[in-house]
Amino acid sequence: MSKNELTRRSMLKAGVAGLATPTVFAGAAWSFTNDPQGGAVTLGFNVPQTGPYADEGADELRAYELAVEHLNGGGDGGMINTFSSKTLDGTGILGQKVEFVTGDTQTKGDAARASAKSMIEKDNAIMITGGSSSSVAVAVQGLCQEAGIIFMAGLTHSNDTTGKDRKANGFRHFFNGYMSGAALAPVLANRYGTDRKAYHLTADYTWGWTQQESIANSTEALGWETINNVMTPLASTDFSAYIAPVLNSGADVLVLNHYGGNMVNSLTNAVQFGLRDKEVNGKNFEIVVPLYSRLMARGAGENVKGILGSTNWHWSLPDDGTRAFVQSFGTKYGFPPSQAAHTCYVQALLYADAVNRAGSFNPCAVVEALEGFEFDGLGNGPTLYRADDHQCFKDVLVVQGKENPTSEFDVLEVVEVTPRAQVEYPADHPMFGGAEASLGNCNPGA
Amino acid sequence: MLGLNNKDTSLFLVIIVLTILAPVLLNPFPTESTLAQFNAGYPDLMQKFVVFGIFAIGFNILFGLTGYLSFGHAAFLGVGSYSAVWIYKLFTYNVIPALILAVIVSGIFAVLIGYVSLRRSGIYFSILTLAFAQMSFALAYSVLSNPKFNLTNGETGLQIYANDLQLFHREGLPDFPHLFGLSMVSTYKLGVGPWEFQLNVAYYFCAIMMILAFYFAIRLFRSPFGMMLRAIKSNQQRLNYTGLNSRPYMLAAFVVSGMYAGLAGGLLAVTDPLAGAERMQWTASGEVVLMTILGGTGTLIGPVLGAGFIKYFENIFSKINDQVLHQWFTFLPDGIEDVLVAIVHPFIGKGWHLTLGILFMLVVIFLPGGLVEGGQRIARLLRRLSNRDKAADATNVSAE
């Protein structure tokens, strides 16, 4: 036996020494949660892949993948080229390559939070974005605030998201129920008259409640009367039991505060019951869908023709940003993007740009960069991220179902572009939590 | 030890060691490797393992021992969560009062529901519990969440706002559930070589709770009371004919089981201060039935295994997307890679239910005793193999 042969004992010693040396570190060494290490940064895309909003979720995911591609310098760059801020150059974010993880919110608060938590704790995501339900957005926004992560809300339309549930770490590009009401009411009064009796069917959660309140307020201000408001569970798929009483209520307008699969089903039920062919109080019976999307319009098919509603964005808009986005989305997937896809894509870009401008991934620096940020070229015209409640202010579109669609995607037409000034409101508006609502302090986490 | 026989003591020690070492055992793959996708050792999932473990242990006390299949156990889980969050909102973020209230309120709920439901047995009992749970769900979802009387905050879920009362909350205490100042979110990250292990306060708190719950369940299984419950399962009518009133035993088992669920619900609020109505939905009730059957009905450790199994699939498989698949198969030629991805695609991401369903079917068909039976079969096989080796050795020896 030679002397320098390795023995079992010396191997063990070396092994223990190798393991125990300086690699042991404490979590508190960082100044903020999930500081990106090693040339790559991870974003968490938390969208509904199952449940009533699964269609929207799938489209959001497509948009996010496109945004990541553009941020990393792939594809044709999409809206990066038309964006008024020029810090994005295709080298990722702050020179770090962008990677992403996805999760399924199941349109349930618990599942969405579990999914977001695993992104934060396991995948070291620096920012969470997505959601196609306001209750989920509110739940995940609260979680991100606690964890010290930036939350860029996807499609969420409830007043509460940037109202009474607003958080310093959360930002919303999408418009909200109040803006829908403010934009839609004048068009409704114009077309259907000021002497109308409205019956509301409302999805029973934060979005439905706040949208119903907003629409009722705006229409009542113009002379309409709200004769009933019935809450329907989010998980409902058949609305005939809710539609039948409308016929005998004396109402001449039905307002469907539904979205996604809910709206497709309730509108189809309403049309099947022959509501649109009825004449009540000497006027034609009308149906209104305050929050519209192309995916829903497509789902409801023939039934949407002539029905008024509002959207955040539509692919047929003529500006450069929209054209660039529709072009690159269409090239990649073969069809135009929905408003859900648009808002998610924009949020991803806005976050990346804010980090670049701040020069840091630290959530507090990002918050500072986004607050009061004015930008253009992202499809909605000049837009402001208001500092008081982290809500974007921009023009709102009033749309209606097209009578003669030329393709399965060309189902909506823009009736009016409501200017930003008409949909603005003070940050302490009573519908938005009043004076009590506050963002709190930004939380950088660990 | 502790009034347990030898076999139970070793099982109990195994459980203790496993729960304490879970952050290490569940993170077998180095952080940077591609297999890190399958690591389960992050706080949120580990917390879910032990919390739903408690839920399933409690459910098994009712279903495993008495054979009464409750299809509404999620109601108690939800009630526990709501009680805990209300303690946070009104008094303090300290978790001890929150858990005590959660257990008490769910116990009261269980007495009420059990008193009515236990007048029937078999399928009628299941339907009654299901009806009560759906009633509770509807109450929490819409009836008790109107603007005038908002007990549950409906679909959004009960949350804590900055302007809540919080009587005993003061400066210096964490703004998160805590144990006398020790915040439940604090995590110590231990880096060892390429691995990183996360030691989380809330996890260890829940783990200790589960160990206690497990100990209590062993004692209950081995007690005369447990024997009485088994007698109900084997033949309740015969038991009644002996002149014994079995209903108080049933009610006691139901209430204990409901309090376990309440504790689990309270612990969910400990790890994340939010309570949503969907926790009470029938799907959640069905899930605990699946966990128990998958793990092994009537066994001690089975429900814990089943809970871990289901939560693992829900959290790990649902997060594998096509991007990840392409990474795995990237060494293959393009055409084959795409075909493989297309084949695997329906079983991952949003298709995790499908994978879980197939595995559940396989377990129920081939291992009616659940995962525990699988483990027993493997152990038996190993024993037989080693016996055969010994026998072979013996014959060899004699031949020489």
Interface residues (C-beta under 8 A of the other chain):
Chain A: G18 L19 T23 V24 F25 A26 G27 Q49 T50 A54 E65 F100 V101 T102 G103 D104 K108 G109 D110 R113 A114 S115 K117 S118 E121 K122 S134 S135 V138 A139 G142 L143 E146 A147 D160 K164 D165 D204 Y205 T206 M231 P233 L234 E436 S438 G440
Chain B: N39 Y42 P43 D44 L45 K48 Y141 S142 G154 E155 T156 G157 Q159 Y161 A162 N163 D175 F176 V185 T187 Y188 K189 L190 G191 V192 G193 Q198 D272 L274 G276 E278 R279 E314 N315 S318 K319 N321 Q323 G349 K350
